[in-house]
Amino acid sequence: MTATSLMTEPKTADETTVDRDWWRGAVIYQIYPRSYQDQNGDGVGDLVGITSRLDYVADLGVDAIWLSPVFTSPMKDFGYDVSDYRGIDPSFGTLEDFDRLVQKAHSLGLKVIIDQVISHSSDKHAWFAESRQNRTNARSDWYVWADPKPDGTPPNNWLSIFGGSAWQWDSRRMQYYMHNFLVSQPDLNFHNPDVQDALLGDMRFWLERGVDGFRLDTVNFYFHSTGLESNPVVKPEDFNASTAPAVNPYNFQEHLFDKSRPENLDFLKRLRAMMDEYPGTTTVGEIGDSQHQLEIMAQYTSGDDRLHMAYTFDYLGGEFSAEHFRKSIGATEAGAPDGWICLAFSNHDVVRHVSRWAVHGQEAAFTRLAATLILAMRGSVCLYQGEELGLKEAELAFEDLVDPYGIEFWPQFKGRDGCRTPMVWQAHSANGAFSTANRTWLPVPAEHLLHAVDTQHNVDGSVLEFYRALLAFRRAHPALIKGDISLLEASGNVLAFIREHDGERLLCVFNMGEVAAEFVVPAGLAPSDAGCPGVTAAVIDGEIDLEPFGAYIAVV
């Protein structure tokens, strides 16, 4: 069977059966392909393996999957360094394998979102190989090149997130090229319209194959200031480590000139115009900007001609407290009233949230509260593979690390390998039934085996069954999917709000602390049990007594 024979016909604008708005409030399950299921026994997950596990994903009750990159890549940054935007890396399989995955997902009612890493390419991409040859070739300005200062040093103070200068000397052109990440990830020059055309063409290739949307990596990094001005020092009161770990000097600058540039809005409009040719497709952008992320999210998602939705690092870092969440929710509602946020507590780049936030000895209660909270907040939701099993961050030895980010900043920052270890399917099988290889690309933690799918499937009280029940509860309540949110006054470490849509109103109350708490029901509300999984609290004399990490959801 050829890849062409499996390609989905492009959608037409007069197609009336397409739900253009399916993404609003959708639950998206993120799959890290290297670590989901290895079918060919080489120790690395692949597309055929993912396809074989899609029934499990569909049974969770999610709406879509997001695949981290599967494109051709030298894997210096494990797929986030693309050398061919239209090819599938052989370690993952073939284009035919990809088409079968899309076909199987769609047959199960799952949408397919794929990563697009277009702010930079691999230095092995044919475009860069040509661009670096000299200053006169056809692609000489497809990347960000700059002359040195008279003393030979880089043109400005811009830093790489992965450590050191954002500039790398190239002896062929006697110039520096810009890289926001690894030296082997040169930044594309979006000021060149030919670059934009080429990238949009590559994205259209996947839309024609039937994908339902794109997750846009580092979407605010596409443009730089052509003036190459040095970034100012961040003000002490504005310093935070939400975009990069605290040990990284990248945090010392306010990144006014190397990213988050106003020109990006025009490109996002071009992208949205293309997406609108394929009704029912969507975009979700990753915004990394410690000082201006909310402002940028508002700009990028407002109206109907830019991104459909975006996510910030508000909940992928920060503290697990009512104060932090109340502040972030309030700021989002005030700053981006017609935008749409995609919520996530864990993903492939951050420490798993159970390890990041849970109180020792109360992990079980915390895990359930966190799941209930994220599925009750306003926005779409990304769940990261293994989150539904209650997995913690894996503790790996330095010799087992493969992530260049962790190797660079070890031991204060251990990198991203701890959240990327293989999925565990069977507790008593080698490698948790992820792979038959003698050695997997990252080790399978023994502690994770205790939480394998087969130890939780159809087991009353398990985290997996709790997630399934919660997802079913969310699907049954439109207010949780697309409703407005109104924050309520609450004392202590209690977060409370009302979700409302089409006449349905739900009171949602969460004790985010490790000690019992109370919530006084506002006058005029008469809560009645909504049947939310895990909720045991009740209203007595106008007050709700909440256990540590307890939740309460009721119809009002």
C-alpha positions as CSV (number, residue, x, y, z in Angstrom):
1,M,0.0,0.0,0.0
2,T,1.4,3.4,-0.9
3,A,1.4,6.5,1.1
4,T,-0.6,8.3,-1.5
5,S,-3.4,5.7,-1.3
6,L,-3.8,6.5,2.4
7,M,-3.8,10.2,2.1
8,T,-6.9,12.0,3.3
9,E,-8.5,14.2,0.7
10,P,-8.1,17.9,1.6
11,K,-11.2,19.3,3.3
12,T,-13.2,21.9,1.4
13,A,-14.7,25.1,2.7
14,D,-18.3,24.0,2.0
15,E,-18.0,20.9,4.2
16,T,-20.8,21.4,6.7
17,T,-20.2,18.3,8.9
18,V,-16.9,19.6,10.2
19,D,-16.9,21.0,13.8
20,R,-14.6,23.9,13.4
21,D,-14.7,24.6,17.1
22,W,-13.8,21.1,18.4
23,W,-10.6,22.3,19.8
24,R,-12.2,24.7,22.2
25,G,-12.2,22.8,25.5
26,A,-10.8,19.7,23.9
27,V,-8.6,17.3,25.9
28,I,-5.4,16.5,24.0
29,Y,-3.1,13.6,25.0
30,Q,0.6,14.2,24.3
31,I,2.6,11.3,23.1
32,Y,6.4,11.5,23.1
33,P,7.1,9.1,20.3
34,R,10.5,7.8,21.4
35,S,8.9,6.6,24.6
36,Y,5.4,5.3,23.9
37,Q,5.8,1.9,22.3
38,D,8.7,0.2,20.5
39,Q,7.4,-2.2,17.9
40,N,10.6,-3.2,16.1
41,G,12.7,-3.9,19.2
42,D,15.4,-1.3,18.8
43,G,14.8,0.4,22.1
44,V,13.1,3.5,20.6
45,G,9.4,4.0,20.3
46,D,8.0,4.2,16.8
47,L,4.8,5.0,14.8
48,V,3.7,1.4,14.4
49,G,4.0,1.1,18.2
50,I,1.9,4.2,18.8
51,T,-0.7,3.0,16.3
52,S,-1.0,-0.3,18.3
53,R,-1.8,1.6,21.5
54,L,-4.3,4.1,20.1
55,D,-7.3,2.0,21.4
56,Y,-5.9,2.7,24.9
57,V,-5.8,6.4,24.2
58,A,-9.3,6.5,22.8
59,D,-10.6,4.5,25.9
60,L,-9.3,7.3,28.1
61,G,-11.9,9.6,26.6
62,V,-9.7,12.3,25.2
63,D,-10.4,14.2,21.9
64,A,-7.0,14.3,20.2
65,I,-3.4,13.2,20.3
66,W,-0.4,15.5,20.0
67,L,2.8,13.8,18.6
68,S,6.1,15.3,19.5
69,P,8.3,15.6,16.3
70,V,8.7,12.5,14.1
71,F,10.4,14.2,11.2
72,T,13.8,13.4,9.8
73,S,16.4,14.5,12.3
74,P,20.0,13.9,13.5
75,M,18.4,13.7,17.0
76,K,20.8,16.1,18.7
77,D,17.7,17.5,20.4
78,F,15.6,14.3,19.8
79,G,13.5,15.5,16.9
80,Y,13.3,19.2,17.7
81,D,16.1,19.6,15.2
82,V,14.5,18.9,11.8
83,S,16.5,18.1,8.7
84,D,13.6,17.4,6.5
85,Y,10.1,18.8,7.3
86,R,8.4,16.4,4.9
87,G,10.1,13.2,5.9
88,I,9.6,10.7,8.7
89,D,12.8,9.8,10.6
90,P,13.7,6.1,10.0
91,S,13.9,5.5,13.7
92,F,10.1,6.2,13.8
93,G,9.1,4.4,10.6
94,T,7.9,5.6,7.2
95,L,5.3,8.0,5.7
96,E,3.1,4.9,5.2
97,D,3.3,4.2,8.9
98,F,2.3,7.8,9.6
99,D,-0.7,7.6,7.3
100,R,-1.9,4.4,8.9
101,L,-1.6,6.1,12.4
102,V,-3.7,9.0,11.2
103,Q,-6.2,6.6,9.6
104,K,-6.5,4.5,12.8
105,A,-6.8,7.6,15.0
106,H,-9.6,9.0,12.9
107,S,-11.4,5.7,13.0
108,L,-11.3,5.9,16.8
109,G,-12.6,9.5,16.8
110,L,-9.2,10.9,17.7
111,K,-7.9,14.1,16.1
112,V,-4.1,14.2,15.3
113,I,-2.0,17.2,16.1
114,I,1.7,17.2,15.2
115,D,4.6,19.3,16.3
116,Q,6.0,22.0,14.0
117,V,9.5,23.2,14.9
118,I,10.0,26.0,12.5
119,S,11.8,28.7,14.4
120,H,15.0,26.8,13.7
121,S,16.1,23.8,11.7
122,S,18.9,21.3,12.1
123,D,22.3,22.3,10.8
124,K,21.9,19.2,8.6
125,H,19.0,20.6,6.7
126,A,19.7,21.1,3.0
127,W,18.7,24.8,3.4
128,F,21.4,25.5,6.0
129,A,24.0,23.4,4.1
130,E,23.5,25.8,1.2
131,S,23.2,29.0,3.2
132,R,26.5,28.5,5.0
133,Q,28.5,28.0,1.8
134,N,29.0,31.7,1.1
135,R,27.2,35.1,1.2
136,T,25.9,35.0,-2.4
137,N,24.0,31.7,-2.7
138,A,20.2,31.5,-3.3
139,R,19.6,30.8,0.4
140,S,22.3,33.0,1.8
141,D,19.8,34.9,3.9
142,W,17.5,32.0,4.9
143,Y,19.1,32.0,8.3
144,V,20.1,34.7,10.7
145,W,23.7,35.7,9.9
146,A,25.6,38.7,11.3
147,D,29.1,40.1,11.1
148,P,31.3,40.1,14.2
149,K,32.1,43.3,16.2
150,P,35.5,44.8,15.1
151,D,37.2,42.8,17.9
152,G,35.8,39.5,16.5
153,T,33.2,39.0,19.3
154,P,29.5,38.2,18.6
155,P,27.3,41.1,17.4
156,N,25.4,41.4,20.7
157,N,24.7,39.8,24.1
158,W,22.0,37.4,23.1
159,L,22.1,34.1,24.9
160,S,21.1,30.6,24.0
161,I,18.5,28.8,26.2
162,F,20.8,25.8,26.2
163,G,23.8,27.8,27.5
164,G,26.3,30.3,26.2
165,S,26.1,32.8,23.4
166,A,23.3,32.6,20.9
167,W,25.9,33.1,18.2
168,Q,28.2,30.6,16.6
169,W,31.1,31.4,14.3
170,D,31.1,29.9,10.8
171,S,34.5,30.0,9.0
172,R,32.9,29.6,5.5
173,R,31.1,32.9,5.6
174,M,33.3,34.5,8.3
175,Q,30.1,35.4,10.1
176,Y,28.1,34.4,13.1
177,Y,24.8,32.6,12.8
178,M,22.1,32.8,15.5
179,H,20.9,29.8,17.5
180,N,18.4,30.2,20.3
181,F,18.9,26.6,21.3
182,L,21.7,24.2,20.4
183,V,24.6,25.2,18.2
184,S,23.3,22.6,15.8
185,Q,19.9,24.4,15.6
186,P,20.4,27.5,13.5
187,D,17.5,30.0,13.5
188,L,15.6,30.5,10.3
189,N,15.2,34.1,9.1
190,F,11.5,34.8,9.0
191,H,12.1,38.3,7.7
192,N,12.7,36.6,4.3
193,P,9.2,35.9,2.7
194,D,10.7,32.9,0.8
195,V,11.4,31.3,4.2
196,Q,7.8,31.8,5.2
197,D,6.6,30.4,1.9
198,A,8.7,27.3,2.2
199,L,7.7,26.6,5.8
200,L,4.0,27.1,5.1
201,G,4.4,24.8,2.1
202,D,5.9,22.1,4.3
203,M,3.0,22.5,6.8
204,R,0.4,22.3,4.0
205,F,2.0,18.9,3.0
206,W,0.9,17.5,6.4
207,L,-2.6,19.1,6.2
208,E,-3.0,17.4,2.9
209,R,-2.2,14.1,4.6
210,G,-5.1,14.6,7.0
211,V,-3.6,16.0,10.2
212,D,-6.0,18.0,12.3
213,G,-3.6,20.7,13.6
214,F,-0.2,21.8,14.7
215,R,1.4,22.4,18.0
216,L,3.9,25.2,17.3
217,D,7.1,25.0,19.1
218,T,8.5,28.2,20.5
219,V,6.0,30.2,18.5
220,N,7.3,33.6,19.8
221,F,10.8,32.9,18.7
222,Y,10.2,33.3,14.9
223,F,11.4,36.8,14.5
224,H,14.4,38.8,15.8
225,S,15.1,42.5,15.6
226,T,17.1,43.3,12.5
227,G,18.8,46.0,14.5
228,L,20.5,43.3,16.5
229,E,20.3,45.5,19.7
230,S,21.6,43.9,22.9
231,N,18.9,42.9,25.4
232,P,18.6,44.9,28.6
233,V,19.2,43.4,32.1
234,V,15.9,42.2,33.6
235,K,14.6,44.2,36.4
236,P,15.0,42.4,39.8
237,E,11.2,42.6,40.4
238,D,10.6,41.0,37.0
239,F,13.1,38.1,37.4
240,N,11.6,34.6,37.2
241,A,12.7,31.2,36.0
242,S,9.5,30.0,34.2
243,T,11.2,29.8,30.7
244,A,14.6,28.5,31.7
245,P,15.9,26.9,35.0
246,A,17.1,29.2,37.7
247,V,20.7,28.3,37.1
248,N,20.6,29.5,33.5
249,P,22.0,33.0,32.9
250,Y,19.3,33.3,30.1
251,N,17.0,34.6,32.8
252,F,19.2,37.6,33.5
253,Q,18.1,39.3,30.3
254,E,14.7,40.8,29.3
255,H,14.4,39.3,25.8
256,L,13.1,42.3,23.9
257,F,15.1,41.9,20.7
258,D,15.8,38.2,20.1
259,K,12.2,37.0,20.3
260,S,8.5,38.1,20.8
261,R,8.7,40.7,18.0
262,P,5.7,42.4,16.6
263,E,6.3,41.2,13.0
264,N,5.2,37.7,14.2
265,L,1.6,38.7,14.1
266,D,1.6,39.1,10.3
267,F,3.1,35.6,9.9
268,L,0.5,34.1,12.2
269,K,-2.2,35.7,10.1
270,R,-0.7,34.0,7.0
271,L,-0.6,30.7,8.9
272,R,-4.2,31.1,10.0
273,A,-5.4,31.9,6.5
274,M,-3.9,28.6,5.3
275,M,-5.4,26.7,8.2
276,D,-8.8,28.1,7.4
277,E,-8.6,26.4,4.0
278,Y,-8.9,23.2,6.0
279,P,-12.0,23.5,8.2
280,G,-11.7,21.8,11.5
281,T,-7.9,22.2,11.8
282,T,-6.3,24.0,14.7
283,T,-3.1,25.5,16.1
284,V,-1.7,25.7,19.6
285,G,1.3,27.8,20.2
286,E,4.0,27.4,22.9
287,I,4.9,30.8,24.3
288,G,8.1,31.1,26.3
289,D,8.6,34.6,27.6
290,S,9.1,35.1,31.3
291,Q,8.1,38.8,31.5
292,H,5.5,39.1,28.7
293,Q,3.9,35.7,28.2
294,L,0.3,36.8,29.0
295,E,0.5,39.9,26.9
296,I,1.9,37.8,24.0
297,M,-0.8,35.1,24.4
298,A,-3.5,37.8,24.2
299,Q,-1.9,39.2,21.0
300,Y,-1.5,35.8,19.4
301,T,-4.9,34.3,20.2
302,S,-7.2,37.4,20.0
303,G,-9.7,37.6,17.1
304,D,-10.2,34.9,14.5
305,D,-7.2,35.5,12.3
306,R,-4.2,34.3,14.4
307,L,-3.6,31.2,16.6
308,H,-6.6,29.2,17.8
309,M,-5.0,28.8,21.2
310,A,-1.7,29.0,23.1
311,Y,-0.1,27.8,26.3
312,T,2.2,29.6,28.6
313,F,4.4,28.3,31.5
314,D,2.1,29.6,34.2
315,Y,1.2,26.1,35.2
316,L,4.3,24.2,33.9
317,G,6.2,26.0,36.7
318,G,5.3,28.3,39.5
319,E,3.8,27.1,42.8
320,F,0.8,25.0,43.4
321,S,-1.2,27.4,45.5
322,A,-4.6,29.1,45.4
323,E,-2.9,32.4,45.3
324,H,-0.8,31.6,42.2
325,F,-3.7,30.0,40.3
326,R,-6.1,32.8,41.2
327,K,-3.7,35.4,40.1
328,S,-2.9,33.5,36.8
329,I,-6.6,32.9,36.0
330,G,-7.6,36.4,36.8
331,A,-4.7,37.8,34.7
332,T,-5.6,35.6,31.7
333,E,-9.3,36.6,31.9
334,A,-8.4,40.3,32.1
335,G,-5.5,40.3,29.7
336,A,-6.8,37.9,27.0
337,P,-10.6,38.0,27.4
338,D,-11.2,36.7,23.9
339,G,-8.1,34.5,23.7
340,W,-8.1,30.8,24.5
341,I,-5.5,29.1,26.7
342,C,-4.3,25.5,26.5
343,L,-3.7,24.2,30.0
344,A,-0.9,21.7,31.0
345,F,0.7,20.7,34.2
346,S,3.2,18.3,32.7
347,N,4.9,17.9,29.3
348,H,8.1,16.7,27.7
349,D,10.1,19.7,28.9
350,V,9.3,20.0,32.6
351,V,9.5,17.9,35.8
352,R,6.3,15.8,36.1
353,H,3.9,17.8,38.2
354,V,3.4,15.1,40.9
355,S,7.1,15.4,41.7
356,R,7.2,19.2,41.3
357,W,4.2,20.0,43.5
358,A,3.0,17.1,45.6
359,V,3.5,17.0,49.4
360,H,5.4,13.9,50.5
361,G,3.0,11.3,51.9
362,Q,0.0,12.9,50.2
363,E,0.8,12.2,46.6
364,A,-2.3,10.1,46.0
365,A,-4.7,12.9,47.2
366,F,-2.7,15.5,45.3
367,T,-2.7,13.6,42.1
368,R,-6.5,13.3,42.1
369,L,-7.0,17.0,43.0
370,A,-4.6,18.1,40.3
371,A,-6.5,16.1,37.7
372,T,-9.9,17.4,38.9
373,L,-8.6,21.0,38.9
374,I,-7.1,21.0,35.4
375,L,-10.2,19.4,33.9
376,A,-12.4,22.0,35.6
377,M,-10.4,25.1,34.6
378,R,-11.3,27.2,31.6
379,G,-9.3,26.2,28.5
380,S,-8.3,23.2,26.5
381,V,-6.2,20.7,28.3
382,C,-3.0,18.8,27.4
383,L,-2.4,15.6,29.4
384,Y,1.1,14.1,29.1
385,Q,1.6,10.4,28.6
386,G,1.9,8.6,32.0
387,E,0.2,11.5,33.8
388,E,-3.0,9.3,33.9
389,L,-0.9,6.7,35.7
390,G,0.3,9.1,38.4
391,L,3.9,8.8,37.3
392,K,6.5,10.8,39.1
393,E,9.7,12.2,37.6
394,A,12.3,9.5,37.0
395,E,15.5,9.7,38.9
396,L,18.3,8.9,36.5
397,A,22.1,8.6,36.9
398,F,24.3,11.1,35.1
399,E,25.6,8.3,32.9
400,D,22.1,7.6,31.7
401,L,21.4,11.2,30.6
402,V,21.1,11.9,26.9
403,D,19.5,15.4,27.0
404,P,22.1,18.0,26.2
405,Y,20.3,20.6,28.3
406,G,20.6,18.4,31.4
407,I,24.2,17.5,30.7
408,E,25.1,21.2,30.3
409,F,23.5,22.3,33.6
410,W,23.9,19.2,35.8
411,P,23.6,18.7,38.7
412,Q,21.5,21.7,39.7
413,F,19.3,21.2,36.6
414,K,18.9,17.5,35.6
415,G,17.4,18.2,32.2
416,R,14.3,16.7,30.6
417,D,15.1,13.0,30.5
418,G,13.3,12.3,33.8
419,C,9.9,13.1,32.3
420,R,10.7,11.3,29.0
421,T,11.3,7.8,30.1
422,P,9.4,5.0,28.4
423,M,5.7,4.4,29.1
424,V,5.0,1.4,31.3
425,W,2.3,-1.1,30.1
426,Q,3.0,-4.3,32.1
427,A,4.5,-4.4,35.5
428,H,6.1,-7.9,35.1
429,S,7.3,-7.6,31.5
430,A,10.8,-6.6,30.5
431,N,11.0,-2.8,30.1
432,G,7.4,-2.6,31.2
433,A,6.4,-4.1,27.8
434,F,7.6,-0.9,26.1
435,S,10.3,-2.7,24.2
436,T,11.9,-6.1,23.8
437,A,15.4,-4.5,23.4
438,N,18.1,-5.3,25.9
439,R,18.6,-1.6,26.4
440,T,16.1,1.1,25.8
441,W,17.1,4.7,24.8
442,L,16.3,5.8,28.4
443,P,16.0,3.3,31.2
444,V,12.6,2.2,32.5
445,P,12.4,3.2,36.2
446,A,11.6,0.3,38.5
447,E,9.4,2.6,40.5
448,H,7.3,3.3,37.4
449,L,6.6,-0.4,37.0
450,L,4.5,-0.3,40.1
451,H,2.1,2.0,38.3
452,A,2.0,0.2,34.9
453,V,-1.3,0.2,33.0
454,D,-2.0,-3.5,33.7
455,T,-1.9,-2.8,37.5
456,Q,-4.5,-0.1,37.1
457,H,-6.8,-1.0,34.3
458,N,-10.3,-1.8,35.6
459,V,-9.0,-1.5,39.2
460,D,-11.4,0.5,41.3
461,G,-9.7,3.5,42.9
462,S,-6.7,3.5,40.6
463,V,-5.4,6.7,39.2
464,L,-6.1,5.5,35.6
465,E,-9.7,4.7,36.3
466,F,-10.1,8.1,38.1
467,Y,-8.8,9.9,35.0
468,R,-11.2,7.9,32.8
469,A,-14.1,8.8,35.1
470,L,-13.1,12.5,35.3
471,L,-12.9,12.7,31.5
472,A,-16.3,11.2,31.2
473,F,-17.6,13.7,33.8
474,R,-16.1,16.6,31.8
475,R,-17.7,15.4,28.6
476,A,-21.1,15.3,30.3
477,H,-20.9,19.0,31.4
478,P,-20.6,21.6,28.6
479,A,-19.9,24.3,31.2
480,L,-16.5,22.6,31.9
481,I,-15.7,22.4,28.2
482,K,-16.6,25.8,26.8
483,G,-18.0,27.7,29.7
484,D,-17.0,31.1,31.1
485,I,-15.2,31.2,34.4
486,S,-15.8,33.6,37.4
487,L,-13.5,33.6,40.4
488,L,-15.1,33.6,43.8
489,E,-13.7,34.9,47.1
490,A,-12.1,32.1,49.2
491,S,-9.9,32.2,52.3
492,G,-6.6,30.3,52.9
493,N,-5.4,27.9,50.2
494,V,-8.8,27.4,48.6
495,L,-9.5,28.2,45.0
496,A,-13.1,28.6,43.9
497,F,-14.9,29.6,40.7
498,I,-18.0,29.1,38.7
499,R,-18.1,27.7,35.2
500,E,-21.2,28.6,33.2
501,H,-22.4,27.7,29.7
502,D,-25.8,27.5,28.0
503,G,-27.7,27.6,31.3
504,E,-25.5,25.2,33.2
505,R,-23.7,26.6,36.2
506,L,-21.1,24.6,38.2
507,L,-19.5,25.6,41.5
508,C,-15.9,24.3,41.6
509,V,-14.0,24.5,44.9
510,F,-10.4,23.1,45.5
511,N,-8.4,22.9,48.7
512,M,-4.9,23.2,47.3
513,G,-3.2,22.7,50.7
514,E,-2.1,19.8,52.9
515,V,-4.4,20.7,55.8
516,A,-8.2,20.7,55.9
517,A,-10.0,23.9,54.9
518,E,-13.5,25.4,54.7
519,F,-15.3,27.3,52.1
520,V,-18.4,29.4,52.8
521,V,-21.0,29.1,50.0
522,P,-21.8,32.5,48.7
523,A,-25.3,33.8,49.4
524,G,-27.8,32.9,46.7
525,L,-26.2,29.7,45.6
526,A,-27.9,26.3,46.4
527,P,-25.4,23.6,45.4
528,S,-26.6,20.2,44.5
529,D,-24.4,17.2,43.9
530,A,-23.0,16.9,40.4
531,G,-21.6,13.4,40.7
532,C,-18.0,14.4,40.2
533,P,-15.7,11.4,40.8
534,G,-13.7,11.6,44.0
535,V,-15.9,14.3,45.6
536,T,-16.9,13.4,49.2
537,A,-17.5,16.8,50.7
538,A,-21.0,18.2,51.2
539,V,-22.6,21.4,52.1
540,I,-23.5,21.6,55.8
541,D,-25.0,24.9,57.2
542,G,-23.8,26.8,54.2
543,E,-20.2,25.6,54.6
544,I,-18.1,23.0,52.7
545,D,-15.5,21.1,54.8
546,L,-12.6,20.1,52.5
547,E,-10.1,17.4,53.3
548,P,-6.4,18.1,52.4
549,F,-6.3,18.3,48.6
550,G,-10.0,17.8,48.5
551,A,-12.3,19.0,45.7
552,Y,-16.0,19.9,45.4
553,I,-18.0,20.4,42.3
554,A,-21.8,21.0,42.3
555,V,-24.6,22.3,40.2
556,V,-25.8,25.8,41.3
